[in-house]
Amino acid sequence: MPKLKTRKCAAKRLKQTGTGKYRHNKAGARHLMSTKNAKRRLRLRQDGEVSAAEKKRIKVALPYGL
């Protein structure tokens, strides 16, 4: 059986934690930051966790993990 290809778009956007969960950067933190309050900007800095519904798609996109 041939080797499976990794989806590079997913590999560049996601990080895998030690427990096997996937983390991603939050959307909306690129520009227009002056209109967002400090609490919102602080939350946007932190990584978001991939939902359980998306986990199956990510396992197909990243067959060998990260």
Z-matrix of the N, CA and C atoms (Angstrom, degrees):
N
C 1 1.458
C 2 1.529 1 108.81
N 3 1.337 2 118.18 1 135.11
C 4 1.467 3 119.85 2 -178.22
C 5 1.524 4 111.68 3 -72.45
N 6 1.322 5 113.61 4 161.51
C 7 1.458 6 119.46 5 177.28
C 8 1.523 7 110.35 6 -68.20
N 9 1.317 8 116.74 7 147.64
C 10 1.461 9 121.89 8 177.64
C 11 1.521 10 109.32 9 -86.59
N 12 1.324 11 115.93 10 144.32
C 13 1.458 12 120.06 11 179.60
C 14 1.521 13 110.67 12 -89.11
N 15 1.324 14 115.06 13 141.55
C 16 1.460 15 121.93 14 175.15
C 17 1.521 16 108.90 15 -83.63
N 18 1.314 17 117.57 16 136.74
C 19 1.464 18 121.26 17 173.89
C 20 1.520 19 107.64 18 -78.30
N 21 1.315 20 115.72 19 111.45
C 22 1.457 21 120.81 20 -173.70
C 23 1.525 22 112.40 21 -66.66
N 24 1.333 23 117.34 22 -30.68
C 25 1.466 24 119.59 23 179.10
C 26 1.534 25 110.17 24 -62.65
N 27 1.323 26 117.38 25 -37.52
C 28 1.466 27 121.29 26 179.02
C 29 1.525 28 110.52 27 -74.49
N 30 1.327 29 117.15 28 -38.79
C 31 1.459 30 121.03 29 -178.14
C 32 1.527 31 111.77 30 -64.12
N 33 1.337 32 116.67 31 -33.54
C 34 1.461 33 120.52 32 -178.79
C 35 1.524 34 112.24 33 -79.02
N 36 1.333 35 117.80 34 -23.42
C 37 1.460 36 120.96 35 -174.72
C 38 1.522 37 114.06 36 -97.80
N 39 1.308 38 118.52 37 -18.28
C 40 1.459 39 121.76 38 -172.93
C 41 1.516 40 111.72 39 -116.80
N 42 1.345 41 114.87 40 151.80
C 43 1.461 42 121.84 41 172.04
C 44 1.519 43 106.99 42 -125.71
N 45 1.330 44 115.71 43 144.73
C 46 1.457 45 120.05 44 178.77
C 47 1.523 46 108.92 45 -103.28
N 48 1.331 47 116.36 46 134.17
C 49 1.455 48 121.04 47 178.91
C 50 1.533 49 109.23 48 -84.48
N 51 1.304 50 115.65 49 173.12
C 52 1.458 51 120.49 50 179.74
C 53 1.511 52 113.55 51 -64.76
N 54 1.322 53 117.23 52 -26.46
C 55 1.464 54 120.82 53 -179.63
C 56 1.524 55 112.77 54 -89.64
N 57 1.351 56 117.08 55 -1.15
C 58 1.458 57 120.30 56 176.96
C 59 1.511 58 115.24 57 98.53
N 60 1.340 59 117.57 58 1.35
C 61 1.463 60 120.25 59 176.71
C 62 1.524 61 108.79 60 -80.43
N 63 1.331 62 116.10 61 162.88
C 64 1.453 63 121.56 62 179.07
C 65 1.515 64 109.54 63 -114.33
N 66 1.345 65 115.98 64 138.82
C 67 1.451 66 123.10 65 179.38
C 68 1.526 67 109.10 66 -117.93
N 69 1.332 68 116.56 67 150.11
C 70 1.460 69 121.51 68 179.79
C 71 1.518 70 109.48 69 -139.86
N 72 1.331 71 116.29 70 160.13
C 73 1.459 72 121.12 71 175.32
C 74 1.519 73 109.07 72 -77.52
N 75 1.314 74 115.66 73 145.53
C 76 1.460 75 120.21 74 -179.26
C 77 1.520 76 110.46 75 -80.47
N 78 1.307 77 115.55 76 148.99
C 79 1.466 78 121.68 77 178.47
C 80 1.520 79 110.04 78 -82.38
N 81 1.326 80 116.09 79 151.31
C 82 1.465 81 121.18 80 173.51
C 83 1.508 82 114.28 81 96.21
N 84 1.333 83 118.88 82 12.50
C 85 1.465 84 120.75 83 -176.86
C 86 1.527 85 112.16 84 -109.60
N 87 1.326 86 118.33 85 18.09
C 88 1.463 87 120.95 86 -175.84
C 89 1.532 88 112.74 87 -89.44
N 90 1.311 89 117.18 88 -46.14
C 91 1.467 90 119.65 89 -175.53
C 92 1.519 91 108.90 90 -150.43
N 93 1.334 92 116.18 91 176.32
C 94 1.471 93 124.17 92 -175.96
C 95 1.527 94 111.43 93 58.81
N 96 1.317 95 115.92 94 39.34
C 97 1.459 96 120.30 95 -176.88
C 98 1.530 97 112.38 96 -77.11
N 99 1.322 98 117.25 97 -20.06
C 100 1.462 99 119.72 98 -177.44
C 101 1.525 100 112.55 99 -68.92
N 102 1.334 101 117.21 100 -22.84
C 103 1.462 102 119.87 101 -179.84
C 104 1.529 103 112.11 102 -87.46
N 105 1.320 104 117.39 103 -7.62
C 106 1.464 105 121.31 104 -178.98
C 107 1.526 106 108.69 105 -97.90
N 108 1.330 107 115.81 106 141.27
C 109 1.456 108 118.53 107 -178.22
C 110 1.534 109 110.88 108 -76.23
N 111 1.314 110 115.82 109 167.52
C 112 1.465 111 121.82 110 -172.64
C 113 1.525 112 111.84 111 -63.11
N 114 1.320 113 116.79 112 -37.83
C 115 1.470 114 120.36 113 -179.60
C 116 1.533 115 110.58 114 -64.38
N 117 1.313 116 115.44 115 -40.54
C 118 1.470 117 120.35 116 179.66
C 119 1.530 118 110.93 117 -68.28
N 120 1.321 119 116.60 118 -41.16
C 121 1.468 120 120.41 119 178.33
C 122 1.521 121 111.14 120 -63.85
N 123 1.314 122 117.44 121 -36.56
C 124 1.466 123 122.42 122 177.85
C 125 1.522 124 110.48 123 -64.80
N 126 1.328 125 117.20 124 -42.22
C 127 1.466 126 120.92 125 178.67
C 128 1.520 127 111.84 126 -66.58
N 129 1.330 128 117.33 127 -35.05
C 130 1.460 129 121.20 128 -179.30
C 131 1.528 130 112.11 129 -68.90
N 132 1.339 131 116.93 130 -23.94
C 133 1.458 132 120.42 131 178.85
C 134 1.518 133 112.33 132 -71.04
N 135 1.322 134 116.40 133 -29.25
C 136 1.462 135 120.65 134 -175.94
C 137 1.521 136 111.16 135 -81.06
N 138 1.329 137 116.03 136 151.28
C 139 1.461 138 120.78 137 178.62
C 140 1.516 139 110.68 138 -71.61
N 141 1.323 140 116.30 139 147.21
C 142 1.453 141 121.99 140 174.30
C 143 1.517 142 109.53 141 -98.30
N 144 1.319 143 116.43 142 154.92
C 145 1.463 144 120.93 143 178.89
C 146 1.524 145 109.20 144 -97.67
N 147 1.316 146 115.53 145 140.49
C 148 1.461 147 120.87 146 178.96
C 149 1.523 148 108.45 147 -73.17
N 150 1.338 149 116.26 148 135.78
C 151 1.453 150 120.71 149 -177.13
C 152 1.527 151 111.12 150 -71.88
N 153 1.310 152 115.73 151 161.36
C 154 1.467 153 121.42 152 -179.25
C 155 1.519 154 111.03 153 -64.56
N 156 1.336 155 117.61 154 -30.34
C 157 1.464 156 121.49 155 179.86
C 158 1.531 157 111.30 156 -66.57
N 159 1.330 158 117.36 157 -33.59
C 160 1.464 159 121.79 158 -178.63
C 161 1.529 160 112.57 159 -85.46
N 162 1.312 161 117.06 160 -14.67
C 163 1.464 162 121.00 161 -173.07
C 164 1.535 163 112.57 162 -60.80
N 165 1.320 164 117.53 163 -36.20
C 166 1.457 165 121.37 164 -179.56
C 167 1.525 166 110.63 165 -65.00
N 168 1.338 167 117.02 166 -42.00
C 169 1.462 168 121.34 167 178.72
C 170 1.520 169 111.69 168 -65.51
N 171 1.325 170 116.50 169 -35.65
C 172 1.457 171 120.58 170 -179.40
C 173 1.522 172 111.29 171 -70.55
N 174 1.315 173 116.81 172 -37.31
C 175 1.466 174 120.03 173 177.65
C 176 1.524 175 112.23 174 -63.88
N 177 1.334 176 116.98 175 -31.27
C 178 1.469 177 120.96 176 175.35
C 179 1.529 178 109.96 177 -73.52
N 180 1.328 179 116.47 178 -40.48
C 181 1.475 180 121.31 179 -178.55
C 182 1.524 181 111.91 180 -70.29
N 183 1.326 182 117.16 181 -31.73
C 184 1.461 183 122.06 182 -179.44
C 185 1.528 184 109.66 183 -121.02
N 186 1.334 185 117.98 184 76.51
C 187 1.463 186 119.93 185 -173.67
C 188 1.526 187 114.61 186 -64.78
N 189 1.329 188 117.49 187 -24.74
C 190 1.466 189 120.59 188 -178.62
C 191 1.518 190 112.54 189 -111.36
N 192 1.315 191 117.39 190 17.89
C 193 1.445 192 121.08 191 -179.48
C 194 1.522 193 110.42 192 76.00
N 195 1.324 194 116.27 193 -161.72
C 196 1.468 195 120.55 194 178.86
C 197 1.502 196 110.55 195 -114.48
